[in-house]
Amino acid sequence: MPYLRILLVAAIAFGAYTLGARAGRSRYRTIKKNAKKVWNARGVRSARRTARATGKRGSRKLTSALTK
């Protein structure tokens, strides 16, 4: 009898894991799609460009300060 209970619990756990994994994959795709939208939004692109330019300026200043 205890083996039957263990088998039943294992079967339920396996089924729950399988259904959860499928739902998880779907959710992952949704999150990925939305993150891509945000990453490519006009304001974010502008902020990335500004951050890149600021980083380059800062690295040039740091390089010149270290080589003096």
C-alpha beads as a LAMMPS data file, in Angstrom:
LAMMPS data file: protein, C-alpha beads

68 atoms
67 bonds

1 atom types
1 bond types

-500.0 500.0 xlo xhi
-500.0 500.0 ylo yhi
-500.0 500.0 zlo zhi

Masses

1 110.0

Atoms # bond

1 1 1 0.000 0.000 0.000
2 1 1 2.763 2.578 0.778
3 1 1 4.302 1.900 -2.650
4 1 1 1.009 2.756 -4.307
5 1 1 0.883 6.082 -2.454
6 1 1 4.462 6.877 -3.408
7 1 1 3.715 6.022 -7.027
8 1 1 0.591 8.200 -6.960
9 1 1 2.484 11.154 -5.459
10 1 1 5.284 10.708 -8.001
11 1 1 2.791 10.626 -10.891
12 1 1 1.063 13.776 -9.651
13 1 1 4.400 15.527 -9.176
14 1 1 5.510 14.538 -12.683
15 1 1 2.256 15.784 -14.199
16 1 1 2.453 19.082 -12.321
17 1 1 6.078 19.548 -13.374
18 1 1 5.259 18.865 -17.025
19 1 1 2.325 21.272 -17.081
20 1 1 4.348 23.902 -15.207
21 1 1 7.259 23.591 -17.613
22 1 1 4.977 24.189 -20.581
23 1 1 3.410 27.225 -18.933
24 1 1 6.892 28.427 -17.974
25 1 1 8.104 28.266 -21.562
26 1 1 5.110 30.238 -22.759
27 1 1 5.681 32.862 -20.072
28 1 1 9.379 33.021 -20.982
29 1 1 8.487 33.741 -24.604
30 1 1 6.087 36.502 -23.536
31 1 1 8.712 38.111 -21.314
32 1 1 11.326 37.855 -24.065
33 1 1 9.000 39.468 -26.624
34 1 1 8.161 42.348 -24.284
35 1 1 11.801 42.871 -23.319
36 1 1 12.709 43.089 -26.998
37 1 1 9.992 45.724 -27.529
38 1 1 11.333 47.793 -24.643
39 1 1 14.966 47.404 -25.780
40 1 1 14.077 48.689 -29.252
41 1 1 11.829 51.547 -28.075
42 1 1 12.877 54.994 -29.258
43 1 1 13.609 56.362 -25.768
44 1 1 15.677 53.352 -24.767
45 1 1 17.702 53.512 -27.995
46 1 1 18.408 57.169 -27.303
47 1 1 19.451 56.399 -23.718
48 1 1 21.744 53.605 -24.947
49 1 1 23.406 55.995 -27.404
50 1 1 23.872 58.624 -24.692
51 1 1 25.295 56.057 -22.263
52 1 1 27.674 54.746 -24.920
53 1 1 28.921 58.253 -25.758
54 1 1 29.339 59.105 -22.072
55 1 1 31.282 55.903 -21.518
56 1 1 33.584 56.624 -24.426
57 1 1 34.243 60.174 -23.185
58 1 1 34.925 58.887 -19.701
59 1 1 37.287 56.199 -20.930
60 1 1 39.218 58.747 -23.027
61 1 1 39.550 61.055 -20.009
62 1 1 40.669 58.182 -17.828
63 1 1 43.192 56.984 -20.417
64 1 1 44.680 60.456 -20.809
65 1 1 44.837 60.930 -17.024
66 1 1 46.629 57.628 -16.554
67 1 1 49.154 58.192 -19.322
68 1 1 50.273 61.651 -18.096

Bonds

1 1 1 2
2 1 2 3
3 1 3 4
4 1 4 5
5 1 5 6
6 1 6 7
7 1 7 8
8 1 8 9
9 1 9 10
10 1 10 11
11 1 11 12
12 1 12 13
13 1 13 14
14 1 14 15
15 1 15 16
16 1 16 17
17 1 17 18
18 1 18 19
19 1 19 20
20 1 20 21
21 1 21 22
22 1 22 23
23 1 23 24
24 1 24 25
25 1 25 26
26 1 26 27
27 1 27 28
28 1 28 29
29 1 29 30
30 1 30 31
31 1 31 32
32 1 32 33
33 1 33 34
34 1 34 35
35 1 35 36
36 1 36 37
37 1 37 38
38 1 38 39
39 1 39 40
40 1 40 41
41 1 41 42
42 1 42 43
43 1 43 44
44 1 44 45
45 1 45 46
46 1 46 47
47 1 47 48
48 1 48 49
49 1 49 50
50 1 50 51
51 1 51 52
52 1 52 53
53 1 53 54
54 1 54 55
55 1 55 56
56 1 56 57
57 1 57 58
58 1 58 59
59 1 59 60
60 1 60 61
61 1 61 62
62 1 62 63
63 1 63 64
64 1 64 65
65 1 65 66
66 1 66 67
67 1 67 68
